[in-house]
Amino acid sequence: MNDAPMIEMRGVSKSFGTLRVLDGIDLTVDRSEVVCLIGPSGSGKSTLLRCINFLESYDTGEVRVEGRLVGYVEGNGRRRMPDRALREIRRGIGMVFQHFNLWPHMTALGNVAEPLIRVRGLAAAEAGLRARAMLGRVGLADKEGEYPARLSGGQQQRVAIARSLAMEPRLMLFDEPTSALDPELVGEVLQVMRDLATEGMTMMVVTHEMGFAANVADRIAFLDRGRIIAYGPPRHVLHESTEPRLRQFLQTYHERNNF
Amino acid sequence: MKLQVTLDAFPYLLEAAGTTLWISLLGIALGQVIGAAVCLCRVSPLRPLARFGAVYVSFFRGVPLLVQLLLVYYFLPYVGIDVPPLVAAIGSLGLASGAYVCEIFRGALTAVPKGQAEAAQSLGFPPAAIWRRILLPQMLRISLPALVNELILLLKASSLISVVGVTELTRSSHTFAASTYHPLEIYLTAAFIYLLMNLCLAAAGAMAERRLAAG
């Protein structure tokens, strides 16, 4: 068993043209930890998350998942790692997207079974069985034959979570999983995520749901302009920190929810 | 107008229309394969491949099909490759429609949200599976109306292959018109047959669209 931290980021920077979206990120996530990334839009939260499975490349620094350098060849400057090795790392990391990204031409069951067939090499029948069990786990056993267009946003996102979980990831990344949902559908998705956290899944969650961050996260990182400027347990970040930009950010939430 | 002329020629015209139809269908089938391959080249991160794709499209879209046909018909034997007229005809149609189909697919590809491939990448899909299982099916659905359009254009363009000596509908009409001295009747019949074939294709396309939309 590997005793390296689940995620280790050291001095990670990235620029889009002249815009520095990530500016020297250092972050360590241990096994079974839940870390929430909060911050204003454009602060680099999603980019940071996407560097962990290399959907986004980074310019300098290191991202390690279970000790393995992500995206580049170890000790060889900036040479890209072979696609096969990258796929191997990605197999162990689940990702849930803001817009679900379900495949519209496949049923709910098809969406969950497809990666099992294409990536894990399971036979169709076995993949179907496991996919069915996964849909049951997110409370959608009765929706397996539906196409995504016929499901509510909350149901679609739960299918997307089931699709990731079916691959038995050791780490789950959530990129604003409830931001595209109607308010009354947010709860069902957060509940699935809460259950997952309780079962000991390591999770990194970009979110605007402060309640979820306060109650479920072990650590919260506040990003602003590509830097982590506050980091620690929820109580510390949400209530004790005196960092002015963080206070200002939280103030907008208090005002919005004050009715 | 003499109805008897039409009635006499009709079975032969119909047989020639059959040739038109299957040459066109083979042409578009070849065009699909070539179009998909050239599209892959065009969107490839490898510069020379992308360059090849762009040049291919420019050439086959920029030179009239009639001229392409004549080039294939006269050029290949000139360099010692002997191709039967039928093969030259189908090949030319496929090469030309490949250029248009490539652009249709490229348009469809940009219409598939980026997140579709990203979801597959994040799960560890190999690139070939992403194309085959995620992108192509969606591109096909998006591009179906344009592909039906292309098929109809191709069926009409197939009248040009009469110049390389394939007895399809236009050439057959030509022969009858000349031998019976009743061009009006014969060409009207040919026009009617072309129209009928294209109406059937359009109807089949609409049916396919409905079926894909249901899924």
Interface residues (C-beta under 8 A of the other chain):
Chain A: N53 L55 D83 R87 E88 R90 R91 I93 G94 M95 F97 H99 N101 L102 W103 P104 H105 E114 P115 R118 V119 Y147 A160 R163 S164 M167
Chain B: P113 G115 Q116 E118 A119 A120 Q121 S122 L123 G124 F125 P126 P127 A129 R133 I134 P137 Q138 R141 G215
